[in-house]
């Protein structure tokens, strides 16, 4: 396994991590989840990602039961949660101090741990002052209930505001952002956040490196039964994949298979290795429902040394998604 610092912090995460979105509590039971987490852990994965909203809390309960059963040393792995969508009532949503603090306590109980290594603001909350959220996160750090905090899908401006509030009031700033990043979603990581990487040393725990499965090639002809796109609650994702833009992405993914073949890799391995070729990616979160699928994706690290400038240029020529760089001031 390859390990990378989370931005400029001293925390080293495995370059490949394992997440529970969609799968835990929906496609997997405790036994299946435990098998996949064991495979990941034995391969050197030390970061397991979760959130209060995943399966309405059942994802965290399931991961907590697995962690309790595995009895891995607590100092050998990191676990996260995210706060924003805790319920339908006004006090159960958003990033108010009340919800941030209570969501942390609830996550600790569900995950059966005494602290969260990472705690993310799952989305920006325009109805809560950023300074209030920063203060709540700082207090949780001071209490030892979380070790690092971060954001997810925040704009560069919103993250910079959080850094500013932390600096002004001598509080703990965010350490990391969790953006979507893959061959089709690149603007934030490759353009918008560049100043944050340089100025603040922002880390990234990227999600959806395989573009919800499009970059595995499995949707080239139809939606396989049992895949996330076949789940009723993810109909919105199926519509996105089957849209004109989605079909264009599938065509590009099919063209990328030739590049993968030339490198002796699968399309999924190529796509994950491409993400890790960006030095600003601290870790790429993998999801899986089958052991063979996870083992294949973990082997993407073997493909990373083959991601030369020539290969990266060839990939760019196919996908045509490289963002326009920011204007120099």
C-alpha distance (Angstrom), angle and dihedral (degrees) to the residues before:
residue distance angle dihedral
X1 . . .
X2 3.78 . .
X3 3.81 118.1 .
X4 3.79 126.6 -155.6
X5 3.78 133.1 -172.5
X6 3.77 114.8 -108.5
X7 3.77 96.5 -115.8
X8 3.79 109.5 -62.7
X9 3.79 93.9 -27.4
X10 3.78 121.0 109.1
X11 3.81 92.2 -118.1
X12 3.80 114.4 112.2
X13 3.80 116.0 -155.7
X14 3.77 128.0 -173.1
X15 3.81 109.2 -99.0
X16 3.80 86.7 -124.8
X17 3.78 118.1 47.4
X18 3.80 134.4 176.5
X19 3.80 127.8 -118.2
X20 3.79 135.6 -171.1
X21 3.81 102.6 -148.0
X22 3.85 112.4 137.5
X23 3.82 93.8 -8.4
X24 3.82 108.7 65.1
X25 3.79 111.8 74.9
X26 3.79 91.6 2.8
X27 3.80 110.1 53.5
X28 3.82 100.4 7.9
X29 3.78 135.8 54.6
X30 3.81 124.9 -152.4
X31 3.78 93.3 -85.3
X32 3.80 94.6 51.3
X33 3.80 92.9 43.7
X34 3.79 91.0 49.6
X35 3.79 93.0 50.4
X36 3.79 92.1 52.0
X37 3.80 93.7 45.8
X38 3.80 90.0 49.8
X39 3.81 91.6 51.3
X40 3.78 90.3 49.4
X41 3.81 94.0 46.2
X42 3.81 92.9 47.2
X43 3.83 88.2 52.0
X44 3.81 90.2 56.2
X45 3.81 100.4 -95.9
X46 3.80 108.0 151.8
X47 3.81 102.3 173.5
X48 3.80 125.1 73.9
X49 3.81 116.3 -175.5
X50 3.81 127.2 -150.9
X51 3.82 142.7 150.9
X52 3.80 139.8 -153.7
X53 3.80 91.7 -116.0
X54 3.81 97.0 53.2
X55 3.81 106.8 110.7
X56 3.82 87.1 -17.9
X57 3.80 92.0 -70.8
X58 3.80 97.1 -43.6
X59 3.81 90.7 104.0
X60 3.80 90.3 61.8
X61 3.80 92.5 43.6
X62 3.80 89.8 52.3
X63 3.80 92.8 48.2
X64 3.79 89.1 47.4
X65 3.79 91.6 54.1
X66 3.80 90.4 48.9
X67 3.81 92.9 49.2
X68 3.80 90.4 48.4
X69 3.79 91.3 50.9
X70 3.82 95.9 44.4
X71 3.81 92.9 50.8
X72 3.78 92.9 -158.0
X73 3.82 113.8 173.7
X74 3.80 106.0 -88.2
X75 3.79 91.1 -132.1
X76 3.83 91.3 58.1
X77 3.82 98.4 68.4
X78 3.80 143.1 33.0
X79 3.79 125.9 -136.6
X80 3.79 129.1 -168.8
X81 3.76 141.7 -165.1
X82 3.78 133.3 -170.6
X83 3.78 130.8 -140.9
X84 3.79 129.5 -147.3
X85 3.82 112.6 77.7
X86 3.81 105.6 51.0
X87 3.78 98.9 141.7
X88 3.79 145.4 -37.5
X89 3.81 99.9 -82.4
X90 3.82 119.7 92.9
X91 3.81 92.7 -114.1
X92 3.81 91.2 50.9
X93 3.79 96.2 60.6
X94 3.78 139.5 60.9
X95 3.79 132.2 20.7
X96 3.80 103.7 -64.5
X97 3.78 114.9 141.3
X98 3.81 89.1 -109.5
X99 3.78 95.4 54.8
X100 3.81 95.3 39.9
X101 3.81 92.0 53.7
X102 3.80 96.1 41.8
X103 3.82 92.8 44.2
X104 3.79 89.4 53.9
X105 3.80 91.9 51.9
X106 3.82 91.2 47.3
X107 3.82 92.0 49.4
X108 3.81 91.3 50.3
X109 3.78 89.7 53.1
X110 3.81 94.7 46.5
X111 3.81 94.1 45.5
X112 3.81 92.6 43.5
X113 3.81 93.8 -132.0
X114 3.80 131.7 122.6
X115 3.80 94.8 -134.4
X116 3.79 140.7 17.2
X117 3.78 115.7 -127.2
X118 3.80 91.1 -154.7
X119 3.81 129.4 19.0
X120 3.80 118.2 -173.5
X121 3.79 133.4 -161.2
X122 3.80 94.5 -131.1
X123 3.80 94.5 -151.3
X124 3.82 135.2 -4.9
X125 3.80 114.8 -88.9
X126 3.81 112.5 -143.2
X127 3.81 90.4 -171.3
X128 3.81 95.6 59.4
X129 3.82 123.4 64.4
X130 3.81 109.8 -113.8
X131 3.82 89.2 -131.4
X132 3.83 90.0 60.4
X133 3.80 91.9 53.3
X134 3.81 93.0 44.9
X135 3.82 90.5 51.3
X136 3.82 91.6 49.7
X137 3.81 91.7 50.3
X138 3.80 91.7 46.6
X139 3.81 91.2 52.3
X140 3.81 91.3 51.1
X141 3.81 88.7 51.6
X142 3.81 90.9 49.0
X143 3.81 89.7 50.8
X144 3.81 91.7 51.8
X145 3.80 93.1 -119.1
X146 3.81 92.8 117.7
X147 3.80 128.5 21.4
X148 3.81 101.4 -161.8
X149 3.78 132.9 8.9
X150 3.75 133.6 -158.1
X151 3.78 147.9 162.6
X152 3.78 135.2 -105.5
X153 3.80 125.2 -147.3
X154 3.80 93.1 -8.9
X155 3.77 120.0 148.9
X156 3.79 119.9 -112.2
X157 3.79 89.3 -109.3
X158 3.82 92.8 53.2
X159 3.79 92.5 48.9
X160 3.81 90.8 47.9
X161 3.81 88.6 51.9
X162 3.81 89.8 54.0
X163 3.80 90.6 50.9
X164 3.79 89.4 48.8
X165 3.81 93.0 51.1
X166 3.80 91.4 48.2
X167 3.80 92.7 49.0
X168 3.80 93.4 46.5
X169 3.80 94.8 50.6
X170 3.85 97.3 33.7
X171 3.81 92.8 -114.3
X172 3.80 134.0 143.0
X173 3.83 109.8 -81.4
X174 3.81 124.9 -145.9
X175 3.80 114.4 -83.3
X176 3.77 101.1 -163.2
X177 3.79 147.7 14.7
X178 3.80 125.3 -143.5
X179 3.81 107.3 -148.3
X180 3.75 131.2 165.0
X181 3.80 106.8 -102.6
X182 3.78 129.4 174.7
X183 3.78 139.9 118.7
X184 3.81 90.5 -68.3
X185 3.83 100.0 39.0
X186 3.79 108.8 52.8
X187 3.81 113.3 126.5
X188 3.80 100.2 92.6
X189 3.79 97.2 47.6
X190 3.79 98.1 36.4
X191 3.81 99.4 38.6
X192 3.79 119.0 5.2
X193 3.81 98.2 47.9
X194 3.81 98.7 43.2
X195 3.81 92.6 101.5
X196 3.81 90.3 48.7
X197 3.80 91.9 52.6
X198 3.80 91.8 49.8
X199 3.80 99.5 39.3
X200 3.81 104.7 33.8
X201 3.81 103.9 18.3
X202 3.81 92.5 -121.4
X203 3.80 115.2 -167.4
X204 3.82 125.1 -147.6
X205 3.80 133.1 -145.0
X206 3.78 99.2 -171.4
X207 3.80 124.4 -154.1
X208 3.81 132.2 -155.2
X209 3.83 98.0 24.5
X210 3.82 86.7 166.5
X211 3.82 95.2 49.5
X212 3.82 93.4 -115.5
X213 3.79 91.1 -51.1
X214 3.80 99.3 -47.8
X215 3.81 89.6 111.4
X216 3.79 92.1 56.9
X217 3.80 92.7 64.3
X218 3.81 92.9 -127.4
X219 3.81 93.6 120.4
X220 3.80 95.0 52.3
X221 3.81 93.0 107.8
X222 3.80 108.8 9.5
X223 3.80 144.3 -17.9
X224 3.83 107.3 -85.6
X225 3.79 117.1 -131.2
X226 3.79 110.5 -103.1
X227 3.80 95.2 25.3
X228 3.80 119.2 122.9
X229 3.80 90.5 -104.3
X230 3.80 89.3 60.9
X231 3.82 92.3 58.2
X232 3.81 114.1 102.8
X233 3.80 94.1 -135.7
X234 3.81 90.4 56.1
X235 3.77 96.4 53.9
X236 3.80 88.6 121.1
X237 3.79 89.0 61.6
X238 3.80 92.0 49.6
X239 3.80 90.2 51.3
X240 3.80 90.1 51.6
X241 3.81 92.8 50.9
X242 3.79 92.4 46.1
X243 3.82 93.8 47.9
X244 3.83 120.3 103.7
X245 3.80 89.9 -98.7
X246 3.79 90.0 48.0
X247 3.78 92.2 52.2
X248 3.81 89.2 50.7
X249 3.77 89.1 53.8
X250 3.78 91.2 50.3
X251 3.81 89.6 52.3
X252 3.80 90.8 51.3
X253 3.79 90.2 48.0
X254 3.79 89.1 53.8
X255 3.82 89.9 52.7
X256 3.81 90.3 50.0
X257 3.78 90.1 59.3
X258 3.81 88.8 76.9
X259 3.80 90.3 57.2
X260 3.79 90.3 48.7
X261 3.79 91.2 48.8
X262 3.80 91.3 52.6
X263 3.80 89.2 53.3
X264 3.79 93.1 47.8
X265 3.80 90.8 -115.0
X266 3.78 139.9 115.1
X267 3.80 120.5 -107.9
X268 3.80 89.8 -108.9
X269 3.80 92.5 52.1
X270 3.79 91.0 48.4
X271 3.81 91.8 50.4
X272 3.80 94.5 48.6
X273 3.81 92.6 45.4
X274 3.81 88.5 50.5
X275 3.82 89.7 57.6
X276 3.80 92.0 49.8
X277 3.80 91.1 49.8
X278 3.82 85.3 74.4
X279 3.83 105.5 85.7
X280 3.81 90.3 -151.4
X281 3.82 90.1 67.0
X282 3.79 107.5 93.8
X283 3.81 95.5 -177.5
X284 3.81 137.9 -10.3
X285 3.80 115.2 -138.1
X286 3.79 114.1 -134.6
X287 3.79 126.4 -158.9
X288 3.80 126.1 -164.1
X289 3.78 143.4 163.7
X290 3.81 98.8 -165.5
X291 3.83 131.5 50.4
X292 3.81 93.0 -129.7
X293 3.79 90.5 52.8
X294 3.80 92.6 51.7
X295 3.81 93.2 45.1
X296 3.80 90.5 51.4
X297 3.79 92.2 50.9
X298 3.80 93.4 46.3
X299 3.80 87.4 57.2
X300 3.82 88.6 65.7
X301 3.80 86.4 93.6
X302 3.80 87.8 70.7
X303 3.81 88.9 58.6
X304 3.81 95.6 49.7
X305 3.85 95.2 84.2
X306 3.82 88.5 55.7
X307 3.81 93.0 59.3
X308 3.80 95.3 102.3
X309 3.79 125.3 168.5
X310 3.80 88.4 -99.8
X311 3.80 92.7 52.8
X312 3.81 92.1 46.2
X313 3.81 90.2 50.3
X314 3.80 90.7 50.1
X315 3.79 90.4 51.4
X316 3.81 91.5 48.6
X317 3.77 89.4 51.4
X318 3.80 90.2 57.8
X319 3.80 101.8 42.5
X320 3.82 98.0 34.1
X321 3.81 91.9 -159.9
X322 3.80 102.8 122.2
X323 3.83 105.8 133.1
X324 3.78 122.6 -122.5
X325 3.82 106.4 -99.7
X326 3.81 117.9 -115.6
X327 3.78 117.8 -92.4
X328 3.78 113.1 -98.6
X329 3.78 113.1 -115.2
